[in-house]
């Protein structure tokens, strides 16, 4: 198990009911963590439309996560 801090933005923050939380997880990648959090908080946004950052740097969904990482989840945004 590892401990990571997850920061939520926009819709994810609304669904989680908080801006961030500390999560105990056995997930190996950002994608696995996202799946765990979708199960926990529920969302209808497919992962492919969302962005993820790990420790302040934009990341890919298959990037590994490690104990102590800070993972940021961004839902899709519309621009104008």
Buried (B, 14 or more C-beta within 10 A) or exposed (E): EBEBBBBBBEBBBEBBEEEBBEBEBEBBBBBBBBBBBBEEBEBEBEBEEBBBBBBEEEBEBEBEBEEEBBBBBBBEEEEE
